[in-house]
Amino acid sequence: MADHREIITKAVVAKGRKYTQSNHTISPPYHPSSILGCWAINHKYEARKVGNQAEIFGSFDLNIWYSHHDNTKTSVVTEKVDYKDVIKLKYRDPDCLDDKIVSVKVLQQPNCVEATISKKGNKILVNAERELLVEVIGETKVCVAIYPDKCACDDEEDDWVEELDDEDFEEIDTDFLLAKEED
C-alpha cells in the first residue's frame, strides 16, 4: 500500500490585483459655481476569465452636488460610469483542471478622489479610484500522506458519546405517561 494519495479538490489556482484611477467629465445642466460634494454609489460588476487574464465589467453612479447661479442654488447631477478592467493573473498551479470560476473581491469601492470645475466653467472633472482582487478557483491535485497505523483521532471517538449523569435523570418528568392516560 502506498504511503501517499492524490486528492482532487477545488482551490484558488490564480490571483490578480489592480488599482485603477479614472477621470470623468460630467456636463451638468447649469454652470457650476462650486462643488459641494461628490460620491460614487451603486457599484455593480461581473467577471470572466479570458486566457491568462480576468475581465471585470462594471459600473457605478457618480453623484455630484454643486452650487450654481453664483452660489444661490444647488443641484445634484448623476452620471452612470461603465468600466472594463483587465487584470493579469498569476498562476500557482498551471496544471489545474477546471478554472472557470472567477471570484472578485472589492478592496476599494469606487471613490471620488477629487472633483473640480473645468477651466471654461461649464463641466465638472472627477477623478475616481477603485481596487479589485480576482481569485480563480479550479480543480487541482493535492498529495497527502497516508498513515498505515491507527490514526490518533480514532482514540477520541469515545469523547463523542454523551453520558448521562444524575442531574439529567432528575429533570425527566415521570408523570407524562399518566397524564396521557387520564385524557
N, C-alpha and C positions, 0 to 999 in steps of 0.2 A: 504494500500500500504506500503510495507517495505521501510525502510529508508536506505538500503544498497543493492548493486548489486555486483555480481561476474562477472568479465570480464576475458575472456581467452585471453592471449596475449603472444607474444614471448618476452623473456627476457634472460639475462645472468643468468644461473642457477648454474654454477660451474666454478671455475677458478683454474689454476695451473701455477707454475713458476719454471724454472730450469736454473741454471747456470752450464755450463759444461766446464771443461778443458780437453783437449785430447792431447796425444803425438803421433807423426807420424814419421816414419823413411823413408827417401827418399834416393834412390840409384841413384845418378847422373852418367852419362856416364864417367866423368873424376873425379879424386880425387880432392876434393875442397881444395883450399889454404885459402880462406877466404869467409865469407858470406857478400854480398853487400846489400842484401835486401830480404824481404820475405812478400808476400801478399796473402790474401785469397780473391778470387773473384768467381763470378758465383754461388751464393748461391741459391739453389732450395730446396723446401720441400713440403711435403704433410702430412696431419694429419688425424687421425681417432680415434674414441672413442672405447675403449675396456674395458668393465666393468666400474670400477671407475677410470680408467686411460686414458690418451691420449698418443697415439704413434705417434711420428713425424719421418718420414723417409725423410732424406735429403742428400744433397751432396754439396760440394764446391771444387774449384780448389785451390791448393797451388802452387804458383809461387815463386821459389827461384832463385834469381840472385846471382851467385857466381863466384869467380875467380879460375883459375886452371893453371897448368903448371908454378908453382912458381910465381903466380900473373902476368903472361904475357898475359893471355887470359881470357875472360869472357863468360859465358853461362847462359841460363835460363832453369831450369828444371821445368816441370809442372806435378803435380800428382793430380788425382781426389780422393777426400776423401768422402766415404759414411759413414753415421752415422744413428743411431736409438736412439732417446731419448724417454724414458718413463717418463711421468710426472703424478704424483698423483694429483687427482682433489679434491678440497674441495667444497662440495655442499652447496648452500644456500637454495635450495629447493629440498629436497629429493623426493617430490611427483610430480615432473614435468612430463608432459605427453609425449613429444617427444623431446629427447635430442640428435639428430643425427648430428646437425650442429656443427662443430669444427672450431673455428677461431684461427689462430696463429698470434701473433704479435712478430716481432723480436726486442727485446730490445737491443741486442748487436749482430751485424753481426759477422760471423766468422772472427777472427782477429789473426794474428801471434803475440804471446807474446814474443817468443824467438826462435832463430834458431842458432844451434851450430853444429860444426863438431864433429863426433864421435871420440872416442879415437884411433881407428885404422886408422882414416883419410880417410875412403872411403865412408862414408854416412853422411847425414845431418839429425839432430834431430830437429824436430819442435814441439813447444808447442803452441797450439791454444786454443782460448776461444770463447764461444758463450753463449747467454742467450735468452730464449724464454718464452713468456707468452701465455697461452692457455685459451680461453674462450669457454665454451659450451653453445650454445643457444638452449633453449627448450620452449615448451608451458607451461605456468603456470597460475594460477588464481590470480587475483588482486581484492581485495574488496574495493569498493568505496562508499562514502556516497552520498545519493540522497537528494536534497533539494526540498521539496514539494512546496515551494514558488517560485515566479518568480526568475530566475537566474539574477544576477547583469549584466552579459554580454548581456542580452536581451535589456537593455536600450541603449546600444551602437550601436544598429542596424542603427540608423539614421546617425551615423558617416560614414557609408559606402556609403551613397548616395552622389554622386558628384554634387554639384550645379554649375551652370554656372554664371559667373559674366560678367560685361560689356566688359572687355578686350577680352573674348572668342568670343563675337559676332563681335568685330571689325576685328578679324582675318579671318572671313568667307569671301570667295570670292563669291560675289553675282552674278558675271558675268559668272560663269561657265556654267550655263544653256544656256545663249545666245551664247556662243562660240560653243556649240554643234549644235545649230540650224542653224548657219551660214555655217557650213560644208555641 
